[in-house]
């Protein structure tokens, strides 16, 4: 049984490669205190959605392009991105070593109490959290903004609820009479009702 669990924990699945829509990246970056003087790492470059919107003092890694995040030794002020969920524990442990702040977009079911304790044990604290529903993604997502601080700060919590990230109308879940309900897919250019 341990061999099976170990294999599942360490695999890199094709469905770990999920490109983040630009509108979600914009919203995510609005939660982070972007400063031209800070250094940034986009640890999962993908199509460059995060990297292209960060200030000049930035670098990236992407395993598919031959730049392995786990080989990074340099220290950064921020790591920002959408990491692979299948290796999230390993990802977080390496993040703790190379930055003093991080902000990740992860599935809400992946932000477990154990992981929150792991973050806190390493001296990081979640000071902002936002829950959102991205059309056609399997589950709700959560953006966490974590800072390494000596004392825990107040958390800014924002729940986008069961609303489309793009138009603000309800999506998924129950439908009521006379309620505009968005059926947009992540690849759509406009919302559909």
WOBEL-V393777 format. One record per residue. RES is the residue in one small letter. OMEGA is omega in whole degrees, 0 to 359 (999 if undefined). D_CENTER is the distance of its C-alpha to the mean C-alpha in Angstrom with 1 decimal. Layout:
# WOBEL-V393777
RES|OMEGA|D_CENTER, RES|OMEGA|D_CENTER
This chain:
# WOBEL-V393777
x|180|30.4, x|180|28.6, x|179|28.7, x|180|27.0, x|179|24.2, x|179|23.8, x|180|23.7, x|181|20.9, x|189|18.8, x|181|19.3, x|172|19.3, x|184|17.2, x|174|17.2, x|181|17.5, x|170|15.1, x|182|12.3, x|181|12.6, x|180|10.9, x|184|11.0, x|178|9.0, x|182|11.9, x|180|13.1, x|179|13.4, x|177|9.8, x|179|9.2, x|179|12.3, x|180|11.3, x|182|8.1, x|177|10.5, x|179|13.2, x|183|11.7, x|178|11.9, x|181|15.6, x|183|16.0, x|181|19.3, x|183|21.4, x|181|22.6, x|174|19.4, x|186|18.3, x|171|14.8, x|169|13.4, x|188|11.0, x|180|11.0, x|189|10.3, x|182|12.4, x|178|13.1, x|176|14.9, x|183|14.2, x|178|12.3, x|185|10.5, x|183|13.5, x|182|16.1, x|178|15.1, x|177|15.0, x|187|18.5, x|185|21.0, x|190|20.5, x|174|17.6, x|180|17.4, x|169|15.3, x|177|15.4, x|184|15.3, x|180|17.3, x|179|18.8, x|174|20.2, x|178|21.6, x|187|19.5, x|179|18.2, x|184|15.4, x|176|17.5, x|180|20.5, x|177|19.2, x|181|21.4, x|179|21.2, x|180|19.7, x|173|17.3, x|184|16.7, x|163|13.0, x|183|10.3, x|177|7.5, x|182|5.3, x|187|3.9, x|177|6.3, x|186|9.2, x|186|9.6, x|179|13.3, x|188|13.4, x|179|10.7, x|179|13.6, x|180|15.0, x|180|11.8, x|180|11.5, x|178|15.3, x|177|15.4, x|181|12.8, x|184|15.3, x|191|18.1, x|181|17.1, x|177|15.6, x|176|16.5, x|172|13.3, x|176|9.6, x|183|6.5, x|172|3.0, x|181|1.2, x|175|4.2, x|184|7.8, x|179|9.9, x|179|12.5, x|176|10.6, x|184|10.5, x|175|14.2, x|179|16.9, x|179|17.5, x|177|14.1, x|176|14.4, x|179|17.8, x|179|16.8, x|181|14.6, x|180|17.6, x|180|20.1, x|177|18.8, x|177|19.5, x|177|16.0, x|176|15.6, x|178|13.0, x|172|14.6, x|177|12.4, x|178|10.6, x|179|10.4, x|180|10.8, x|177|11.1, x|178|12.7, x|184|12.0, x|178|15.4, x|174|16.2, x|187|13.0, x|186|14.4, x|172|13.0, x|179|11.5, x|179|7.8, x|173|6.8, x|177|5.3, x|175|7.0, x|185|9.2, x|179|11.4, x|175|14.7, x|183|17.5, x|179|20.4, x|184|23.8, x|181|23.8, x|180|21.2, x|177|20.5, x|179|20.3, x|171|17.0, x|184|16.3, x|178|15.3, x|179|14.9, x|179|15.2, x|176|15.2, x|183|17.2, x|183|18.4, x|176|18.5, x|180|17.5, x|188|14.9, x|184|17.6, x|179|21.0, x|178|20.5, x|178|22.8, x|175|22.4, x|182|20.8, x|176|21.1, x|186|23.1, x|179|26.6, x|177|28.5, x|178|31.3, x|176|34.3, x|177|34.1, x|176|30.3, x|185|28.6, x|184|25.9, x|178|23.3, x|183|23.3, x|171|21.0, x|183|19.3, x|181|16.3, x|180|18.9, x|178|21.3, x|180|22.1, x|179|23.3, x|179|23.1, x|182|25.7, x|999|27.6
